[in-house]
Amino acid sequence: MSREVANEKELIGTGLRKRTEEALADDFLRKAVAFTTDKLKIGKKMATDDFGHWEDWRERGRQIRKHVVDNLDYYLTQFTDNVANAGGHVHFCQTADEAVKTFMSIAEVRGAKLVAKGKSMVSEEIHLNHHLEERGIEAIETDLGEYILQLAKETPSHLIIPAIHKNKQQIADLFSVEAGESFVPETKVLAEFAKQRLRDYFLQADIGLTGCNFGVAETGAITLVSNEGNGRMVSTIPKCHVVIMGMERLVPTYDDLEVVLNLLARSATGQKLTTYTSMITGPRREGELDGPEELHLIILDNGRSAQLGDPIFQEVLHCIRCAACLNVCPVYRHVGGHTYGSVYSGPIGAVLTPLLQQDMKEAGQLSYASSLCGACYEACPVKIPLHDMLVQLRARKVRLGMTPLAERVAFKTFQTTFGNVKLYRMATKSAYYLMKPFVSNGVIKKAPGPAAGWTKSRHLPMKPKQSFRERWDELQQELKREGGGQAGALSNGARERGQHHD
């Protein structure tokens, strides 16, 4: 399967079915993703149970994120003023192209030939590596998972565990090719190679590039969390540190930061706190031993501000990128992240991608990559109703007339039939006889026409000859015989409710 997303705008929707079929046929991928997401789910449950009062923490997190997004202009001004006062350079960029041009201008001034990158999903969003390569600037991913994928020429398939689909043997093979020597598939050996190799890049890089987990408005501090320490190396050793962040990634105060860091670590990996938490306020000051000479902060809009004021979708900006929704999503767990064809995968990606790209035709197709079970909402530490948003995205596609003609006809027929009692009864009665020729042992294993997709991975149960409503009188008599008067009273009540639904 192609892991490239450079042409994602053309491929996201039209390629979704093909990518899904390929993922479902990849047994290793399915097992690897399910194994790791299970571990993450169990870890989260243990961490949140141990923490206690989790629902109270979730609600507090929701309130913080809502307050920030509701007052984003105020907190952005406060945050950027404090970054500037601390000696940082702030660049607002409306689009991905502007962000790329801004970074390139910084690189040109610095004469940069090598960029060491910490983990940054926003840099993936603007496809910065691709543009750097075109300019002849080498970009090295220093997050271990991202480094593995860079060697494999693949893109991340999970927000926090980008190489979730790789095993140790595959990683050993990649490192062996890179090093020109053979490595055994042992974690200690592989980690040692990566550490030695990346250390040279930290020392030689002209620019260190990171994302930003949270900006603290009251001080202008840029908060980075990592479990490998690469974020701290990238942000302190190169003489120039560039931060690229989405415009919504703010908290008002350090007290609020404490809340969201507790939510993030527990929801993401089941940790009490991420191993390294770095807070960077401006470049190195006089007398300080480490830190960059220059700090540039690129704040990206790229479709985010279009969600402000939207009563349905503004909440998507509350996301803290913990990926808990991916780990519980039955769709993601079966097909992995590359199937989505987007930088952001899983339920949050299915909502965020069409909104950021403002593309309902292609990216909007991702709204169908969901069972709408609501597990994503239950897992979300800030209570984003992703399943409701997915329904609303589907509704938007319908209103825009972007659904296939056959689907529109089918739903129109459904609306007409289910809105008329006589037609409904006629349809349910005839369904039994229409299904009968295709039934074997009580199920349909291979349905004809458009229904074939349903039976491709599961059997369709045969509709009973009699519906529950048609059997109701018979069941009522049984209840009376078994339970006497009480059952009869219950049945009368149920009958009234049934008549009401008629």
N, C-alpha and C positions, 0 to 999 in steps of 0.2 A: 504494500500500500504506500502511496506517496505520502510523505510527511510534510511536504512543503505547503505553506499557506500564503506564499507571495501573491498569488492570484486569487485570494480567498473570495473577493467580491463576486467573481464569476463562478466560483466553484461551490460556495457554501450550500446553496440550495439545490442546484442541479446535480451536484455530485454527492448529495447526502445519502441517497439510496445505495449507490455503488459503494461508498465508504462503509456504510452500515453492513452490507452483505459481506464485505471483505473482513470486517472486524469479527462478525459472528462466525466466520469460517476459521478464525485464528484461535484455536483452543488455548495456546500458550498465553496469548494476550488476555483472554477472558479470565483464565485462572490467576494470572499475575495481578491483574487489576482487582479482582475480587479478594484475593489473599491480602493485599496491602490495605485496601479500603476497609476490610473487616478488622484488621489490626488497629487502624486509626479510629474506627467506630468504638471498638472496645476500650481503647485508651481514653477516648473522650468521655465515655460513660463513667469509667473509674475516676477520672480526674474531676469531673463535675459532681459526682456523688460525694467524693472526698471533700470537695470545696464547700458544698452545702448551699442551700438557698439559691440554687442555680436560676430558677425562674425570676427571682428578684434581681439577680445580676443581669439576666437577659433584658429585663424591663429597663434597668438603669442604662444599659448599653444602648437600647433603642432610643431612650430619651436623649442621651448625649448626641447620638448621630442625627436624630431629628432636629435637635436644637441647632446643631452646626449647619446642616443643609438648609434649614429654614432661614438662617442668618448668614449665609455663606459670604455675601459681599462684605459684611462687617469683619468676619474672622479672617477672610483672605487679606483684607487691608491690614489688619492688626499683625497677622503673621508675616507678611512680606515687609512691612515697615520694620519689624524687629529683625528680620534676616538682613535687611539693608543696614540697619543701625549696627549690626554685629560685623559688618564688613563684607557681606555676601552680595552678589549681583543677581538680581531677579529678572527673569524673562517670562512674560506671559505669551503663550502661543495659542492661537485659536484653532489651528489645524495641525494634523500630523506633519504636513509638509513644512509648516513654519517651525515646528519643533526640530525637525531634521536640519533645516537651514541654520537655525540658531546654534545647534550643536556643532555643525560643520564650521561655522564662523569662529567659534571658540577654538576648535581644533586647528584651524588655519593660523590663527594668531599665535597659538602655542607651537606651531610647527609639528603637530603631533603625528607620530607614526604608529604608536601602539596605545591601545585603550584597554585597560583592565576593567572588566565589568563585574559588579556585584549583581545579585539577582534583581531584575527589574522587569516586571510584566509590562510596564508602560513603554519601555524601549522595544519590547517585542511588538506591542500594539502599533508602533510607528515604523516597524521593520528597520530599525536603525542599523543592525548588522549588515543588512543587504546594501544600504547606502554607504556605509563605511568601506565595504569591500570594493564598491564601484570607485571610490576615491583613493583606493590603494592604502587605506589605513587598516592595520590589523586590529581586530577586536577579539579579546580572549575572555571567555566566560570563566569566572572563578568559583561560582557556586558548583559544587561537585556534580550535581545532577545536570545542570546546564552545560558543564564542560563535557560530560559524557555525550550529551545530545549534539553538541557542536562537532565532536569527532565523528559522530554517526550521521551528521548533516540532517538532523531531524529537529523538529520543534517540540516544545514542552507539551506533555499530554495530561498534566495535572498542575494546579496552581502552585502547590507547595512542594510536591514531589514530582518534578518534571520528567524524570526517567522511570516512572512507576512501572512501565511496560518492559523494562530491561532486567535480565538476571545477571548473576555474577560472571557466568561464562561469557555472555555477550560483551560485558564490560571488559573482561580480561582480554578478549579478542581485539577490541578497539584499542586498548592501551598497548597491547603487544605491537600492533601495526604502528602506532604513534611512536613508540620507543625503539622499535627495531629489535626488540628482544621479547622472549616469551614469558608471560606471567601466568601463575596459577590463579584460579578463581577463588582467592581468599580475600576477605574484606581488608585484613591488615596490610597485605601486600599491595592491593590495589590503592588503598588510601595513602600508603606511603609514597607510591609513585606519583599520585596526583599532587600530594603536598610538595614534593621536591620540584615537580615540573611547574606548578603554579607559583611557587615562591620566586622563581626567576622573573616571572611576569610582573609580580607585584613590585619588584625592585626596578624593573626596566620601564614600566609604563609611563607615558607622558601625561596621561589623564586617567583618573579613576572615576568610573561611572557607577552610580547606585540609584536605586529607587528610593522611596520614602514610605515607610509603613504609616507613620503619622507625623504631621507637623503640629507643634504645640504653639498655638497662637500667642499666648501670653509672653513667650520668650523668644520665639523664632527658632526653637530647637527642631532639628530634623531627627526623627527617631528611626533607627534601623534595628531589625531583629534578625538573627541568624543562629544556626546551630554549628556553623563551621568556622566562624571568625573571619571569613573572607571579607565580609562587609566592613569590618574595622580596618583590615589591611588596605583595602581599596580606597577607603576614605581618608587614610592618614599618610600613606607612603608616597603616592604620586604628588607632584607639586600642584596639580590642579584637580579639584574634585567637582564633578558635575552631577547634580541630582535632577532626575526627571520624575515628576509626580503628577498624578491626577489632581485636578483642582479641588476635589471634595475631600481629600485625605487629611482632614484637620480635626483636632480636638481643642477645646478652649484652654484647658489648664492641665497642669501635671496631675491634679487629682483625677481629672477625667481620663488622662493617659493611663493611670493605674487600672482603671476599670476596663478599658478596651484591651490593654495588654493581658490582663487576666483572662478575658474572654477569648482573645486571639490564640494564645498558647494552648489553652485547654481544648478549644474547638478544633484547632488545626492538627495537633499531634498528641494531645493528651498530656502535655507537659504542664507543670505548675507555672513555669516561666521559661521562655526561650533561653538557650544557653548564653547567647551574647545579646545584650541590649545596649546600643550605642546612641547617645544623644549628642548631636553635633550642632554647635551654635557658632556659626561664622568660621572663617579660616583661622589658621594659626595666629595667635597673638604674640606680641613681643615677649620674649622670655620663655615661651612654651617650647617643649622639646620636639613635639611631633604635630602633625596636621598639615594640610595643604597651604600653599601660599595664596591660592585663589579658590573661592567657592562660588559656583554658579548654580542657581536654582531655576530650572525650566518647569513652569507650571502649565500643564496641558488641559485644554478644554476638550477639543475633538468630539463634540456632540454631547458633552455632559450638561452644559448649561441649557440645552434644549429640553432637558427633563425637569428643570426647575419650574415650579408652579404647576406641573402636570399632576392632577389629583390621583392618577393611577400609577404613574411610573416614577415619580420623584424619589420614592423610597428606595429604588434600586441604587441610588447614590449613597445609601447608608452602609453598603457592603464594606467589610473590613478585610476581604480576601483571605479568609481562613480555609476555604474549600470544604467546609463541613457538609455543604449541600451536595457536593460531588460524591462524597463517601457514602451517602445514604440513597443516592438516586438509582433506582433499578435500571434505568436506561444507561447511565454512565458506567455503572458497574459491569454491564454486558459488552459495551462497545469501546470504552476508553475515550480519551480526549481527542485523538486525531480525527475521529469520525465527525466531530463537529466542524472541522475545517476552519476553525477560528482560534485566535490566541486564547480566548476565554471559553472554557468548555463547561459541561455540566449545566445544571439549571440556571446558575447565575450567568453563564455564557450565553445560554439560549435566550435570555432576556436582554442582557447587556449588549450583545453584538448587534442585533438589528437597530437598537436605539442609538448606539454610538455611531454606527455607519449610516443611520437614517435610510435604511434599505430594507423595505418590507418584502420586496420581490424575491431576493436571493437569501439574505440573512434571516428574513422573517420566517423562512422555512424551518428554522431551528425550533420554533415554538411547538412544532409537532414532535420533537424529540423528547417527549415527556409523557409519563403515564398519568400525570396530574394527581398523584397519590397524596401530595402534601407533605411527604417526608422531609423535603427541603426546608419547608417552613419550620417544622418541629426541630430541625437540627440547627437552624440559623441562630447565631448568638445575639443578633439584633432584630430578630423577628420580621424579616422581609417576606411578604406573602408572594413568593415567587410563583407558586402554582396559580394564584389568581391572575398574576401578570401574564403568564403564558396563555391563559384563556383569553385575556384582553387582547393580546397580540394576534391570536387567531381571529378574534372578532374584527380586529382592524383589517386583517387581510380580506375578510369577507366583505367588509364595507367598501374596501378599495377595489373589489371585483377581481382579486388576484387568485381566487381558488379555481380549480379546474371546472369546466362546464358540467361534467358528469357529477362532481361533488355538489355543485349548486342544485342540479336537478334532483339529486338524491335527497338533499335536506329539504327542498321545497316539497317533495312528495311526503317526506317524513312529517313535516309541519302540517300538511293538509290531512294526512291520515290520522295522526295522533290528536288533531283538533276536532275530529268528528267521531262520535261514538259508533255510529253505524259502520263507517269506513274502517275504524280501528278493529271492531269485532270481525268484520269480513276479512281484514288483512291477517289477523292472528289465526283465524280459522283456516284460511287458505295456506298459511305458512307451513303447516304440518304436511299438507299434500305436495307442496312445491319442493320441500326438503326430502321427502321420502325416497325418490329415486337415487339419491346420492348417499344414503345412510348405510353404514355397515357396522354391526354390533353396537348400535345405539348412538354412533357419532358419525360426523362427516369428516373424512380425512383429507379430502381434496375437493374443495368447493369450486364451482365454475365461475368464470367471468371475474368481475371486480372483487368478489368475495374470496378469490384464491389466496390473496395476501393474508387473510385471517388464518387459514388452515396451513400456511407454510411452516409455521413453527408450533402449532397446537391444533387439537381437534375441536370441532364445533359440536357441542351436544345437540342431540335431536330434540326438537320442540315436542313436548308431550301433546298427545291428541287432545286432551282436555286442559284448559287453562285453570289456574287456581280459582278464578271467579266462577268458572263453570262447575267446578267441583265443590263449591262452597256449601250448597244445600246438603250434599252428601256428607261433607265433613262436619257440618253442624249437627246432623243426626248422630254421627259417631260421638261427638262431644257430649250430646245429651245422654246417650246411652252410658258413657263412661263416667261423666261427672255430675249428672243430674241437673238440678235447677241452676246451680252456680254457673256451670258451663253454658247453659242456655242463655243466662243473663249476659255473659261475656260475648257470646255470639251475637246477641241482639245489638250490643254496642258496636261490635266490629261491623255488623251489617250496616248500621247507620253511617259509619265512616266510609264503608264501601260505596254506599249510595251517594254520599257527598262527593266522592271522587268521580262517580259517573257524571 
